[in-house]
Amino acid sequence: MSKKFDVIVVGGGPAGMMAAITAAMNGTKVALFEKNKRPGKKLLMTGGGRCNVTNNRPVDDLIFHIPGNGRFLYSTFSQFDNQDVMSFFSERGVALKEEDHGRIFPVSDKSATIVNTLKDELEQLNVSLHFKEPIEKIISDGERIQGVRTAEGDYSAKSVILTTGGITYPSTGSQGDGYRFAKSVGHHVTPLYPTESPIFLTDDFVAEKTLQGLSLQDVTLSVIDEKNKTIASHEMDLLFTHFGISGPAALRCSSFVNQLLRTQQTVTLKLDCFPDKTVNDLMEEVAELAKTSTKQLKNALAGFLPERLLLFFLEKVGISEQTYGQTSKEQLEEFVSYCKNWSLTANKTFGLEKSFVTGGGVELKEVNPKDLASKKIPGLYFAGEVLDVNGYTGGYNITTAFCTGYVAGTHAAYNAFA
């Protein structure tokens, strides 16, 4: 078996498979190394096993939904974007559909449809597939990349692309190998932290299980720093759990929580249950519902909020057993303040091993945004989550993986012919 290639790709996730396909389409001899027995193990898990393959938003909107250094991707998306991702699969017979918030899925609702399409393409392009063969090191002479080493020996190539992913869900093979390889040839790796992760709260109601299992729709959760400045704010659904909060709003706020926790013990979150209404609107609404009633507020305001949350807020103010006529304006204002501006205290999120996405990665100042090539050593390229780029759930991270994989694969092929 030949051990001489033009391009070697390390990692068989979405970025790696796309990089290998693109390099091969440009006429190079390509090898793909994956430590698992098959490619796309983590990809099979995404979107609840349905694979949220991309998102059908304009590029500027994509960038907005990639809060972890998304602007770095402008050059990538100018070469290959979400529309190109959709075309890639459509041209290979994969029917796609759009769901809420622009999310794109295969009509089959099976991640295997996407993974098998990529694997079939790799095989048709005669990419040399090396499964269950982990890379031990990147070989260089200090001047440029020369190849990789595995237990089977050394493989040579003018271009090596690192697409090893982050360190979330290590059981899928994402164990931080790429960071180690990057450091070994002089690159820096920024601090790693969990993103898209449920959040732990220290508030008493959590231990008391008062709200456990309660879900709220279209509420706004905000992250507040020590200067009382709003760092991030998301209007989405929220779920109270036995440890704190989860659901889309919590997941989107988690990366900002973790960044603040580097320098402070806890982080304040603010919950607005009525983002489309003002305090005055709510005061009037409460008065309208309760002022003519002789019932206790907990009954007069039935339906104003989910029952458990309504009772919780009324009890916090000490007015659950009172009627409207027995309640002062100040007490009603305090109740409405809970509805609009309830403070929660976070002290951590799930760890990287249980989070969806890794924040941090290979330092972007050391990577050329136009071709995703290393500025430290010629012949080395990066794509996917190994880079210090992270997005929200909703197809943004897979889009980043496919698009950076395409760009890295294209330019790694050019370099091999240089």
Buried (B, 14 or more C-beta within 10 A) or exposed (E): EEBEBBBBBBBBBBBBBBBBBBBBBBEBBBBBBBBBEEBBBBBBBBBEEBBBBBBBBEBEBBBBBBBBBBEBBEBBBEBBBBEBBBEBBEEEEBEBEEBEBBBBBBEBEBBBBBBBBBBEBBEEBEBBBBEEBBBBBBBBEEEBBBBBEBEEEEBBBBBBBBBBBBBBBEEBBBBBBBBBBBEEBBBEBBEBBBBBBBBBBBBEBBEEEBBBEBEBEEBBBBBBBEEEEEBBBBBBBBBBBEBBBBBBBBBBBBBBBBBBBEEEEBBBBBBBBBBEBEBEEBBEBBEEBBEEBEEBBBEBBEEBBBEBBBBBBBEBBEBBEBBBEEBEEEBBBBBBBBBBEBEBBBBBBBEBEEBBBBBBBBBBEBBBBEBBBBEBBBBBBBBBBBBBBBBBBBBBBBBBBBBBBBBBBBBBBBBBEE
